């Protein structure tokens, strides 16, 4: 089915061109969403969280791909690979959609004021309500950015606060953190 769809573009430049154009458009929209407002000035009081548009996009994409898995299994009932791959796709993407839905939880938000910062005490959780930690600006001893874009603030009391670089306007917090604690970035 997919191979037949790809073969229709043989010798035709329009299909690959449109695919590349749409891919670039989607990537540019994601980049704009992730970086949000750029500021070089620290913000005294603020809050950031995962972009709702990004979460809805993941949930809709998950639903479409789960539906694709069901359709593959229905259209190819005599193919053992389709009977395995279809339900596998459906289950995997339903789980991904449910996990993405948890990002709507207000407990993942990061908030700061003149005294300190408050945020999620766990990097990931399958619960709606997760524990939160609060620390003053002076208590922060390390800022660690992981490969997956998650940033961990650690305190001297071994408590941690996690936030993601996928949070909308995360740059506002980073500018504020650098102004409050420049020693962490030298």
Order of alpha helices (4+ residues) and beta strands (2+ residues): alpha-alpha-beta-alpha-alpha-beta-beta-beta-beta-beta-beta-alpha
